[in-house]
Amino acid sequence: MQPHHLAAAVFALLALPAFLSAGWLRDGRVPVARGARGMTGRRRRALDNRLARLMHMVGVAMLAMAAGLATWGGDQARVAALAVVLVVVVNGLAVAMLLSVLRARRGDWPGDGD
């Protein structure tokens, strides 16, 4: 097994916690919205679902990195470009998660249903 295939396997394994977290968020087992002012149960579920989707995207990005490493592992330029893209995407998703939680806790959540 070549080293880049081992690195790809590690990235694929490290994507599993992202998918598990997404499932827990979707099922409401992670109380992110606890303590939010004026959040109804419906809005808490909407926040959990949004965070679950974002976390799922993190897992998909990590699987894409694993696939890229397995495919282009011998080309250092492509691997470096892939790593930069992964860093930008995952950090962008983390910022989106943080902003979602802050907006929800502040009560500035889109929708007039509540």
Residue, then its C-alpha position, 0 to 999 in steps of 0.5 A: m500500500q502506497p503512503h498516499h493510499l494510507a493517508a486517503a484511508v485515514f481521511a475517509l475514517l476521519a469523516l465518520p465522526a462528521f457523519l455521526s455528528a450530523g445524525w445526532l444533530r438531525d435526531g435532536r440528540v445534541p442540544v445546540a439550541r439550549g439556552a436560546r432566547g425565545m426559541t420554539g421547538r420548531r425553530r430548534r429542530a430547524l437549527d438542528n437540521r441546518l447544522a446537520r446538513l452543514m456537518h454532513m457537508v463537512g463529511v462529504a468534503m473529507l471523503a472528497m479529499a480522501a478520493g483526491l488523495a487516492t487518485w492524485g497522491g503522487d502529484q504534489a501540486r494537486v494534493a496541495a491544491l486539494a488541501v487548500v480547497l479542503v481547508v477553505v471549504v471546511n472552515g467556511l462550513a464551520v463559520a456557517m455553523l457558528l453564524s447559524v447558532l449565533r443568529a438562532r440564539r439572538g432570535d434573528w432566525p429567518g421565517d415568520g412562522d413563530 
